[in-house]
Amino acid sequence: MTASPILRVLSTLKKQKVKSLLIGGQACILYGAAEFSRDSDFVVLAEPANLEALKRALKVLKAVPVYFPDLSIEYLAKGHASHFRCRARGVAGLRVDVMGRLKGCEPFNRLWVRRSRVRVPGAGSVDIISLADLVDSKKTQRDKDWLMLTRLVENDVFISNGRGNPSKVFWWLTQARLPETLVSLSAEHPAQAKKAAAARPLLREAIRGNVGRLSALLKKEEAAERASDFKYWTPLKKELEKMRLGRKR
């Protein structure tokens, strides 16, 4: 967790009883896949009472909008993010980005049920998105997100020494990005690998130990996810551009 300004944002949201989950780079740090970030990103429950609590927190932080759209249930429900820049002493310049839904992830209520809770010095208990949901949220068009996704899964495999309950092993097999890791996991957990291959056919090459073919299929899988992300954001970006032009007029 980087620097005290982030801690103040977290404690302010908590004090105002905002139902939110920490996502993005700061969540990656808490899961051990270090990423420097001075921004703080949250997914929130997009309901009237919760948004009022969020607005109170933003007021305490003297956070002002820095881009479109306005903070509203309508825009959050569509998948837009609302962006703010803090001006309060101690957090001046810190950006806070808020979303109501994440592409590739289930609705907030499901994310909330699966959340993790981490104790952070200076902020107390912090609710963060689950590792599995964080990984799903990183399947974007951005190179850095794929790098971070890989680190998150590899770190989880490493700290468990490649051993875990069946559901954990299944998750590793369906999410890991490095061919060598998939080959190793498939060899160590053959029954789980066979089961996971039904959901992720490229694992058949991992079971065979065919690293070259596996690498090619992983690139193809990533390309498909990038294309899906592009398709998801295209209409939202068009809507933002329409808002921008409307404001200019």
N, C-alpha and C positions, 0 to 999 in steps of 0.2 A: 504494500500500500504506500503510494508516494505522497510525501509531504502533508503537513497539517491542514492546508486549505480543504483538501478532500475530506478530511476527518470532520471539519466543521460543517460541510454540506451534509454528510451522513448524519451527524448528530442533530442538525436542524430539521431534516426530514423526519427523523425519529421523534423529536420533540413535538412536531406538529401532527404526528400520527398519520403520516402519509404511507399508504400501502404501496410499496415499491420494491423492486429488486434491482440490485446493482448488476450492471452488465458491462460489456466492452472491456477496454484495457485494464481497468482497475480490478474487475472480476478475474481476468487472466492472471494478474499478479497474485491474488489470493489463492489461486489454484496452482501456483508455483511455476507458471509459464511466464516469466518476467517480461513485461512490456512497459516501457516508459510512457506515461501519459499524464498530462496535466488536465485532461478533460474528465468529466464524470458523466457516465451514461446510465440511464435508468429506464426500465419498463414499468409502467404504473397501471393501476386499476383505473380504467377510463369510465368512472361513474361520478355523478355530480358532487357528492359529499367528499370523495377523495380528491377530486380536482380542486375543490375549495381549500382543502388542507394543503395541497401542493402550492396553490397560489399564495397562501399565508407563508409557507416556507420560502418561496421565491422572494416575497416582500422582505422578509428578514434578511435575506442574502443580498437585497437590492439588485436582484437579477432582472435585466431588461432583455426583451426579444432582440435577436440579431439577424433573424431571417424569417421567411415564411414557413409554415402558416401560423396563424394564431393558435394558442392553446385552447382546444375545444374537443369535446367528445367526438364530434363529426369527423374531424381530421385525424385524430388519433385512431379511430376505428378503421379508417381507410388504410392506415399504415404509415402515415406521415409522422415526422419527428418535429418537435418544437424545440428551438434552440435559444439559449439564454446566456448572457454574459454577466457575471457577478460584479458588483461595484462596492460591496460592503468591505470595511477594513478587515484585512486578514485573508480575504478571498478575492480581492480585486483582480480582474482579468481571467478568473477561472470560468470555463464554459461548462454549462449544464445542459445536456441533451436529454429529452424526454420522449418516449414512445409508448404507444398503447398496445401495439402488437409487433411481433417480430416475424419476418419472412421465414418460412420453413419451420416455424414453431407453433405449438398449440396456443389457445387463448390464455390470457393472463391467469385465470383461476386455476388452470392445470399447471402452469408454471409455478404458481404460488404453492400448490400442494407438494411439488417436487423440489422446492427450493432448499438451499443449504443455509445454515446459520453459522457465521464465523464471528468469534470474539476478536475485536480489533481495539488495541490500546488507544484510548482517547475518544472512541466512538461507541464502545460497548458491543452488544450483539448486533451484527449486520446481516440482513437478509440478502442473499445473492442468488442469482440464477443457478440452477443445477449444472453440473459439469456437462451432462449430456445435452441439455438445452443450449448451453453456451457454445458447444461445438457445432450444433445445428445452425446457430445464428451466424457462425463464421463462414458459412458456405456462400460466399458472395463473389463479386467480380474482382475484388482487390487481392493482389498478390500477398500483401502482408497478412490478410485474414487466413489465407491457406497455410502460410508459414506458422501462424499462431495456432491454428487448428491442429496442425501436426504436432507442435510442441505440447499442447494440452493433453493429447492422447498418449504421446510417448512418455510424458512425465507420469501419467497415471499408471501406465504399464510398468515403468521403472520403479516407482515407489512400492508397487505391489510385487515386484520381482517376477512379473508375468504370471502370477498366480492369483486366482480370485474365484468367487462363486460362479456358477454357470451363467447367470445373467450378465455379470461383469465381463467375463471372457467373451461372451457373445457380442457385447457392445464393442469391446476392443476389436474384434474381428470385422465388425461391420463399419468401423470408423477409422481405423489406423490407415495412415497414408504411406508409410515406408515399406517397400517390398520385403526387406530383410525381416522386419518386425512381423509381418503377416506370415511369412514362411516359418519363422520360429514359433509363433503362436499356433499355427496349424499343426506343426509337428508335435508340440507339447500337449495340445488339446484336440486330437483328431475327431472325436465325436462332436464336439462343439463346432469345429471347422466345417464339418459336413453339413451340420444343421444350418450354420450361418451362410453357407454357399447357396442355399435355396433363396435367401434374401439378397445376397450379393454374389452373383455368379463368377466374378473374377477370382473369387477365393479358390476356385477349382485349380487355377494355375499356381496359387500359393501352396495348395496341398501337394501338387506335383513338384513343387520346388522350381518352377519355371520363372525365374526372376525377370528375364527379358520380356517375355510376353505379359507378365503381371505389371511391369512398369508401364507398358504401352496402354494397358487397360485402365490403369489408375489415372493416366493423363486424359483418357477419353471420358472417364467418369467425372473428373474435375471439370472438363470442358462443358459437359452437359449441365452441371450445377451452375457454372458461370452463366450459361445461356438462360437458364431458368431465372436466375437473379436479374439478368438484364430485362427479361420479359416482365417480371414483377414490377420493376422500378420504372419502366418506360412510361406507362400512363400516369404514374404519380409525378414524375418529372415534368411531363407535359402540363399537368395541373398546376404545378408550382410556377412554371413559366407563364402560364395564363394569369396567375395571381400577380406576378411581378409586373407584367405589362399593364394590368389593371391599376396597380398602385401608381405606375408612372403617369398614366392618363389622369 
